[in-house]
Amino acid sequence: MSLQQTSLSFVTIRRQFDFRGIEMGRWVTPEERDRAAVNFNQALHDLMDALQGPEQLISLRGTLGLQFGKGGQRGVAAHYMPATRQLALAKNAGAGSLAHEWFHAFDHYLGDKMFHFASSSSFASSNWLQEPDSSNIKSHPLNTLLGDCFKSVLLSPDGSDTSELFQASKRADEKYNVFYYAKPEEMCARAFEAFIEDAKPVSRFLVKGSKYSEEAKVGLYPKGRQRELINKAFRDYFGLLGGALSRENS
């Protein structure tokens, strides 16, 4: 189903934020579509407020596409597709996942922009972990601040060891015999969730679970001093980025 066949609310959302496209699944009813539009609208405005930036930040300069109730994967509430640069939320289980998946899209968008030599399919967080002090990182104040964000998530405060979040994530991977929780892009997305939830957004469609969920209880979200350092790093980075983009639009 094309955007033109959906409600005016989704047309308005697409135009305001300049998303590349918004697609509805075949089995999304008009009532579900309209309810989703209200939820998306509140969540996206909350995200914009938390990041102190304009609409073009949210749509990644018009490169990001959204899907609702389409292209889902069994047992997955939401996912980001790097190949098509689309963020997809499941119809009945996607609520609370938007912030996490948006950061995947943002991380991917910067994968080949933060570094001199990087694949367009890569994630900035993963590239940084491989070469945190490399001359491969393009010299720019924003890249320095984003590197500080990654450091606060992935490394100990003095940079000499892995972070508490990494250690908890590694234990979870060992317990379930997977390599998922300790991926740098996954740790950074969960840390971003915590940052957004601590900004106290109105929408629970945007984020939930970084404080009291089962994952939070076993340390899969940052806590204590590390959470404070992560939040400060993200505030510093997005404050500078949002201000620069807002001035660009003025």
C-alpha positions, -999 to +999 in steps of 0.1 A: +000+000+000+015+034-010+016+064+012-010+082-010-035+055+000-030+061+037-045+088+059-037+124+057-020+122+090+008+100+075+010+123+045+015+152+070+042+132+089+061+124+057+060+160+045+069+175+078+099+153+084+108+146+047+109+108+051+118+091+019+086+071+022+061+056+047+046+022+039+017+004+055+014-034+055-014-051+036-031-062+068-031-029+086-067-017+090-077+019+086-083+022+124-048+007+131-033+030+105-049+061+120-039+051+155-003+044+144-001+079+128-010+095+161+016+073+179+043+080+153+036+117+154+040+120+192+071+098+192+088+116+164+082+150+181+094+137+214+126+124+197+131+157+180+127+175+214+152+152+231+178+156+203+173+194+202+173+192+164+151+199+134+130+175+113+158+167+089+178+151+117+149+127+123+146+117+086+184+117+082+182+144+055+153+126+038+172+093+034+152+072+059+120+053+051+095+040+075+073+008+075+045-002+098+031-037+098+051-046+068+082-067+061+083-081+096+104-109+109+089-137+131+095-129+168+110-094+160+091-063+172+111-039+151+141-039+129+163-016+107+172-027+072+206-012+061+202-023+025+171-002+020+176+023+048+142+015+062+130+013+098+101-012+103+078-016+133+056-046+138+019-039+139+012-054+173+046-055+190+066-025+178+056+000+205+086+012+225+112+002+198+113+033+177+143+050+195+164+018+194+158+013+157+162+050+149+197+049+164+206+020+142+196+041+112+216+070+125+246+048+133+244+034+098+240+068+081+273+079+097+291+047+090+309+061+059+307+097+069+327+097+101+356+078+085+378+083+055+377+047+045+345+028+054+319+007+037+285+023+031+270-008+048+290-003+080+280+012+113+299+041+128+300+025+163+315-007+149+341+012+128+351+033+159+356+003+181+379-012+155+400+020+152+391+044+180+423+065+177+428+060+140+436+088+116+409+072+095+384+093+115+376+125+097+387+156+118+356+175+129+342+186+164+311+165+158+331+134+151+351+139+183+320+142+203+304+112+187+336+093+195+331+103+231+296+088+230+310+055+217+337+055+243+312+061+271+292+031+260+319+006+251+349+014+273+356+021+309+359+058+319+397+057+316+396+038+283+418+010+296+391-017+298+356-026+285+326-010+300+302-025+325+276-026+298+299-045+275+307-071+303+270-076+310+263-079+273+291-105+268+276-126+297+242-125+280+257-137+247+275-165+265+244-175+283+223-177+251+252-188+228+247-159+204+267-129+193+241-101+196+240-082+228+277-074+227+277-060+192+288-024+194+258-012+173+234-030+197+250-017+229+250+018+215+213+016+204+204+004+239+224+032+255+206+056+232+173+042+244+183+049+280+193+085+271+160+091+254+139+075+282+158+097+307+147+127+287+112+118+299+093+117+266+055+116+266+054+087+241+059+051+252+057+043+215+092+058+213+109+040+241+103+019+272+121-007+292+156+008+298+150+010+335+127-018+347+126-045+321+141-079+325+170-069+302+176-038+324+177-060+355+206-080+342+226-050+331+218-049+294+211-012+297+236+013+312+230+022+348+246+043+376+276+064+368+280+049+333+245+059+324+252+095+336+283+097+315+265+083+284+237+108+288+261+137+291+280+125+260+248+122+239+235+156+252+268+173+242+268+156+208+232+161+198+232+196+213+260+207+189+245+187+159+210+199+165+221+235+168+242+233+136+213+218+116+188+244+130+211+272+119+215+256+085+177+258+081+172+293+094 
